[in-house]
Amino acid sequence: MLKHLRPIVTLIVLPALILGVFAVSMVAGAGHAGKTTICHRANTKFVQITVSNNSLPAHFRHGDVTPDQYGNCP
């Protein structure tokens, strides 16, 4: 039974934990409480905007990205 759980843990639980740590680090690094600055895809270029952390998953789903280590958008 336990050998059947190992692939589940490896494929589901471990990535979920990593994603959770990433999300917490993004929130902790945000300048505004509850908000994060992202690079919003606007047609053919990216524009920096600050959005609620609640809306981050929706933004990332449609192609928005985080700024690079210098705070610049692609």
N, C-alpha and C positions, 0 to 999 in steps of 0.2 A: 504493500500500500504506500509506504513512504517513498519508494522509488518512482511512483507515479506523481507524487507531489513536487519533486525536484524540478521537472520541466515547467510546471505551472508557476512555481516561485521564480524561476529564472526568466520566464517570458512575460509574466504579468506583474508580480509584486516588486521585483527589483527595478524595472523601468519606472514603475509608479513612484517608488521611493526617490529615485534620482530626479524625476520630474518635480516632485514635491520640494526637494532641496533647492532645485533651480528656481522654482517659483518664489520660495521664501527669500532667496538671495536677491532676486529682482525687487521684491517689495521692500526689503531692508535697505537697498541702495537707492530707493526712490527719494527724490528731493521733497516732494509734497506727500503728505500723509494720505495713503490710499490711492496715489496716482503714480504713473510711470510714463516717462518720455520714450516714444517709439518713432520709428521711421515709417510713416504711412504711405503706402503705394497710391500715388495719384496719377493715373494714366501712364505716362512714360517716365516719371521721375518720382523720387521719394521726398516727402515733406515731414519735418519734425513736428509732432503734436504730443500733447500730454493728455492721457486718457485715464479713466478709472481702472483700477486693477481688475475689477469685475468684468470689464470688456476686453481684456487682453486675449483670452482664447479666441474670441470672434475675430479680432484684428489679425492674429497670427494665422488663422485659417484662410484668410483671403490674401495673404502675401505680405503683410507688414512684417518688419524685422526690428531688432533692437539696434541702436547705434553701435558703432565700433568702439574700441577702447578709448578713442580720443573724443567720442561724443558726436561723430560725424555720420551722416547717412550715406548709403551707396549712391 
